[in-house]
Amino acid sequence: MAENIFASFDISGQGMSLQRKRLSAVANNIANVNTTKSSDGKVYQRETVVVRDLSASNFDNELQEQILLFGTKNTHGKNIEGLTENYNNHIIQSEVVKDNSPPRIVYDPSHPDAREDGYVEYPNINVVTEMVEMISAQRAFEANTQVVESAKSIAKYSLEI
């Protein structure tokens, strides 16, 4: 029982960390919506967070094996006595990557960063899209905090029994 409660804390913590990364990327994008030159001299590129699940857990592997065996004959399930499972609660991996979409081109010959033809390259950032991302990340963060609060309540009430 204790592993399950602590696992839920760990998994929710990973979710909150992911949402924090998303909020940070959104904040950077909104702050640089009109940045024509970044520190490397190029147009600022929009940041996005890419999330991948880590390799399948022992449970997933066992489930897939049992599903395959059940499909052939229901008595093919192997004996699971004595199996020990190492708990690894790290389920996601996330990283911030640059969006390679082409920049937004605006005609403004008076701008100091204008090209010879009078066009200025701005980052391809849509503030409305960024606000939607922000609201989504905020709500997902709140959902993860509710999971932590619920797990704490379950642990508290189970100790009172």
Protein Blocks (a to p, Z undefined) as FASTA:
>chain_A
ZZmmmmmmmmmmmmmmmmmmmmmmmmmmmmmmmccbdfkopacdddddddddddddfklm
mmmmmmmmmmmomklpccfehiacdddfbfbdcdddddfbdcdddddfkbmkbcfkopac
dddddfklmmmmmmmmmmmmmmmmmmmmmmmmmmmmmmmZZ
